[in-house]
Structures are given as C-alpha cells and as structure tokens.
Amino acid sequence: MFHPLRLLLAFISVIFLSLPVLAQESTTSTAPVTIPEDLTPDQVDDLVARMSDDQVRAILLERLDAVAAKQEEAAPTSRSVVQAISDTVSSMTASWLDVIRKIPLLITAQIEAFSNFGNSFGASGLMTLFGFTFLALAVGYAAENIVGLWTRRWMKVVDGDSSTDLLGAVTFLFKRFCFEFLGLLVFYYTLVFVGRQLLDEQQIAQAGPFVFYLIWFPRLGAAISRFILAPKQHNLRLVNVDDHWAKYLHRNLIGLFLLIGFTMFILDFNSTNGVPPGESRLGFWLNTAIHIYIGVIAWTARDGLSDMMLGTDPDRTKFDEDVARIYPYFAIGVSAGIWLLVEYLASQRNPTVFALLAHGAHFTTMFWLLIAPALDTLIRGLVRHLQPPMIGDGPVAERAYKSTKRSYIRIGRVLAGILVILMIAGAWDLDLQEIAGGSSDSGSEVIQFFIIIAVGYILNEVVSLWINRRLAKEQTAAEQSPDEEAGEGGGTGGSRLATVLPLLRVTAQVAIAVIFALLALGALGLDITPLLAGAGILGLAIGFGAQKLVSDIVGGIFFLIDDAFRVGEYVDVGGTTGTVEKISIRSMQLRHHRGPVHTIPYGEIQKLTNYSRDWVIMKLKFTVPFDTDPNKVKKIFKKIGAEMMEDETHKDGFLQPFKSQGVFDFDDVGMIIRGKFMAKPGKQFTLRKEIFNRVKAAFKENGIDFARREVRVAIPGLDEAEHLSEPQKAAIGAAASDAVNKEQGPA
C-alpha cells in the first residue's frame, strides 16, 4: 500500500531535478497533467519521468494554492472588540444614510406598489376583491355575533359599582376573554372559509394579511387589554391603576396594536406587489414610529404604570418599590434597545434575519420584555391571595408567613423568567434544547450554566419553603404568651424539630449551593477536579489544625441527638444559666433572665441541667403564727387549688393542683407551712403570682395573719407605766431600739 510520504518525496525529487533547467526558456507547449488520487510507487516514478519542467511547475503551483486556500479557510477571523464596535457603527451609519437618501422614494415606491396591485387585478378584479372581502367580513361578523348571543347567557352581569372579590373578578374576566376569543376565532375561520369560496389564491394572498393584521390582530389586543385593565369596571380590575390611567392605557394599547398591525401589513403588501422592504426603507420609519409611540405612552402614563407595578400588597419590599418606580423608564429603555437591535440586524443584510423581522420577532421580544415586570406584579398578587393562611398568631407566625410569601414570589420569578426566555427564543427560532445539548458551542455552555443555576435556586427555595413552614408550625405551637414572665427558672422550650430545623436549613442551603456551583462551573468547561482536591486538602487542614472546632461540632451533633436541650428552654451549663436563644453548628447562646447573652461552645459543656423539660414543681412557703390551725390552712390551700383548676385562665397551666404539704418547719417567728403544685414549664411564674394573691386574700378573710418578726422588752414595774416620767420613757425606748439593732445585726 502506497504511503503519502512517498508521494511527497517524489515531488521533492522533481523539484531538485528541475532546478538546473528552470532558468531556460521552454519552447514546447505544456499540457495540463491530471494526477490520480491513488498511485503506486512504480506509477509515481513513471509519471515523473514523463513530465516536462513546465508541467511540474504547474502542478506545484496548483498544490501550493490549494494548501494556502485551506489554511485561509481554517484560520479564524478574529477581530478586536474595538474593531467589532467600529464595524458595527459603520454599518449602522451606512444603513441610516441609506434611509436618508431614500426619503424621496417613500411616496414613489408606495405609488408603485399600489399601481402594481391595481394592474395585477384590473378594475373588475379590484371590485371583485373588495366586494367579496367585505361580504366575507360581514358574514364573519354575523357569525361572531351569533356566538356572542349564544355565550352571553353564561355571563353574569356585574355592576360597575358593586364590589367583587378576586376570585369573582378573575372568573368573570376570564370567561369574558374566553368568549371574546372564541368569537374572534369564529369570525376569523368563518371569514377564511367564505373567502376561499369567493376568492382565488391571488386574491386571498392580498386580502388575508389585511384582515389578519388590520382587523383581527388589533381586536385581539383590545380583548387582552380589557381582560387586564377592565377600563369600564374598576371593581373587576386586576391591576392597581385608577380609571383615568386604565382608560388611557386601554385606548393607546389598541392604537399601538393597530400601528404594529399596519406596519406588518404594509410591508407584506409592498413585498407582494414588487416593492421589497429595502427599496424605500419604509419599515425603518414605521418601526421608529412604533417605538416612539411606546416611549410617549410610558412617559405620559408613568404615574399610572408605577402604581400598577407597585400593586396593593402591604408586604412589598424596597426592591418591589424600586422596580415600580423605574418601570416606565425601563419600558422606554427596552423600546429604544429593541429599535437599535432591529437597526443593527437590518444593517447586516441577512435574509434569514429579514424573514424573522418580517414575522415580528422583535415585536414579540419587546412584548415579553415589557410584560416581565407586570408578570412579577401578577405573581405577587396571586401569592398574596392564594398563599395558605398564617399558622398561629404572634410575631413568630408573622415572620414565617412573610418568609414563606417571599419564597413563593422568588420561585414564581424564576419560572416567569424561564417563560420569557422560552418565548423570546421561540420568536427567533432558537432551539434552546438543541443549543444546550451542543458539545463545542460556547453558547450551549452558557445556557447549561444558567439552567443549572436556575434549578439549584428553585431547589433551594423549595427546601427553605418546606422547612420554614414546618418551623413556623412548631414555633407558634409553643410560643409563649407576651404576658407570661420568663422568671429565673425559664420557660417552656420549643419542640425538637424547632431546634433541629434551623440547622437543617443552613446545612441544606450550603450543600445545594456547593453542589450546584460545582456543576455550573463544570458546565462552563472548567475542570473542577482541582477544586475537589483543594476541598479535600482544606478538610484535612481543618481536621488537624482546628481540632477544637471539630470537637465542638461533634459535641453539638451528639447533644442534638440526645435531645439535651431545645430552643427556648432554661438550662444551667456549668453554673451559667439562661434560656437557649440560638444554636449554631458549633455553639449555643444562653440569654440570662436579666439580659446578658452567654455563648458556650459545645466542646466545653461537661454537664447540662435542663429546667424546662416536661414539667416543673413549685414549692411555696408561708409563715404563720404558732397558734394557727394547720388543718384550716390545708383546707384553704385545697380550695384555692380547686378554684384555679376550674379557672379558664389558669387551668391549662397546671399538671397537678395546688395543695398543702403541712407544717414544714418552725422558726423564731412562727410555723412554716409549705404548698406545692406541678405546672407546665413557663407557666409556673404566672401561677405562683396568682396563688400568692389568692392565699393573701383567703388568710385575710379567715382572720389568719402572716407571722411577723417581733422584739419584746421586759420592763420591771411595767404596771406602774402610767406613772413613769419622760426621762424614764426615753430610756426604755433607747433600750428597745438597741435590742432591735442587735437582733438585726450590722447593716
């Protein structure tokens, strides 16, 4: 088998053998020699022997030209950014100069189009075309009215002054839009059917765009505008805008649809009748008029548009307010940007792009970009009305409700963004799935990157949404009443889920962020292997250099597994007491009942005492005089306990009623009688305060005094006290005061 290297060697040999005679003038004529693709070594030798010098020269030149052409095709055409911008500006400037040069042709080219249109049909043909077209329109309108009469019985008449809830308004407007759209479909297809019976293909080609762009398309826009703005029924309006701006926007939206329809029709009409778009550049002026019209609408109605974007949600954020404020200017910017895009594409003279522009791809893009903020307002309105009701009451429930609402809104925004991208891609005939599946295109890598980021974001929001709802349910179920005292013994703690879920949320969010960030970087073509290796090395470094941190984390995991404490419980950690206010992956925070916050790493906890788990026993001491009947006190305590167990305010806090434990001790003043009760953690202090008040009132009612500390001074001859002189009385008072001071001790 012949190797290509041998053919190359044969050509080199021919070159060196021919060098001595290249300077001589050839006197013989040369004939072109064709070299077969597959040659054997013998055939190469024979061919070289038979070729003349001129033939060898011609073959070499041909081969060199072929190699140079291939290298030129393979060489990438790279331009700097400055050069690309300069070329773009030059092409667009040339295009605009061409527009100015062709201003005199606007009228003549349009006259030519109408002339060609008239000549192609003749006078009788035009009469037939117009007559049958209007007849078909009349039949279509009649069919539409018949359908309207048939569907009107399913429409409930709503007075403009009567109030209607959101569901009723949406139901009415959606029904009305569906019936209007059904009528438009009946009108259009009846028109098509009748037109095919009356007109030939050439006439249909002229009448079809007229009916679609100038009649059906603006009427569809009016139906959409009535659905959103409800200009004559403010109680049914789905957006936050007053009557003045609703009517203004409705009128001008219909005008905008008419202008767009006219633009599409006249360009198609001219092209069909022998005047291509580039001959007079009429499309430039009509497209410019559309964008100027949009800018005028946005500027004039900027207050109404801002109110519409702001909505009526009381929980809106500063971001929502900023979007509402800049939306009119955003609309103007989008209109200007699309105009520049169209002019740039038009300057490239690409037939494929011209076809897309002729079908209104730029109008579709502008529509979805302008409606994107409106979709955000719609999402916020739907979430506000469709979100499940708040679980429980109080600040914890309110925070959870707002957090859940924001998660729903963020998920809706991502889905709305995906919808807008898909609709714009469809308008420009871009298959995102095919692009994303490409292996070498940088565009496919970018699309895959954003797809992965979007999926990760939605997954993160879904996980946070589920955890926040469960956390709200757990926290509000155990939330302490505002009028309850925390006390030195602490209150009841949250559930085990309420303690673990915050850590689970943080862990899940970090895991999702890391995994999807690596996947997204991999989609961009970056090698993530060094990142994984670096993460492993970092993990080893942390393991060896931060053993205390690892000890804290592991200790916290086992404390949570053992369910040693929960958020809201009152604990004692090595003499430091307080309510568990916050837990993290390595430490816990205790809030002392006087205010200070203690942060304690899990690795330093040797012993933990929990005062808020399951139940609390409170023992109360009362000192009464020695002559008090203990049985009488016992009956009083029992009666108070029974009354409080029946009290709606306090009965839920008891696990066992208040009762007497009898005489506990004696002191110098009187008997110490003790009572006790068992309560739910956190309820004991309110119950203790109420028991003190009731015991005091019951003792007073039954003639029982609390024992008081007394000092008795024995004075000889006290029977003669009425005969004492003033100095003697002063001496007795001084002696009594000295005895009291000695009894109380030094101050």
Secondary structure, DSSP 4 states (H G I P E B T S, - for coil): ---HHHHHHHHHHHHHHHGGGTTSPP-S-----PPPSS--HHHHHHHHHH--HHHHHHHHHHHHHHHHHHHHHHS-----HHHHHHHHHHHHHHHHHHHHHTTTHHHHHHHHHHHHHHHHHHHHHHHHHHHHHHHHHHHHHHHHHHHHHHHGGGSPP--TTS---HHHHHHHHHHHHHHHHHHHHHHHHHHHHHHHHHS-HHHHHHHHHHHIIIIIHHHHHHHHHHHHH-TT-GGG-SSS--HHHHHHHHHHHHHHHHHHHHHHHHHHHHHHTT--HHHH-HHHHHHHHHHHHHHHHHHHTHHHHHHHHH-S-TT--HHHHHHHHHHHHHHHHHHHHHHHHHHHHHHTT-HHHHHHHHTTHHHHHHHHHHHHHHHHHHHHHHHHHHSPPP-SSSHHHHHHHHHHHHHHHHHHHHHHHHHHHHHHHHHTT--HHHHHT-SS-HHHHHHHHHHHHHHHHHHHHHHHHHHHHHHHHHHHHTPPPTTS---TT------HHHHHHHHHHHHHHHHHHHHHHHHHHHHTT---HHHHHHHHHHHHHHHHH-HHHHHHHHHHHHHHHHT---TT-EEEETTEEEEEEEE-SSEEEEE-TTS-EEEEEGGG-S-EEESSSS-EEEEEEEEE-TTS-HHHHHHHHHHHHHHHHH-TTTGGGEEEEEEEEEEEEE-SS-EEEEEEEEE-TTTHHHHHHHHHHHHHHHHHHTT-PPP--------TTGGGGGG--HHHHHHHHHHHHHHHHHHH---
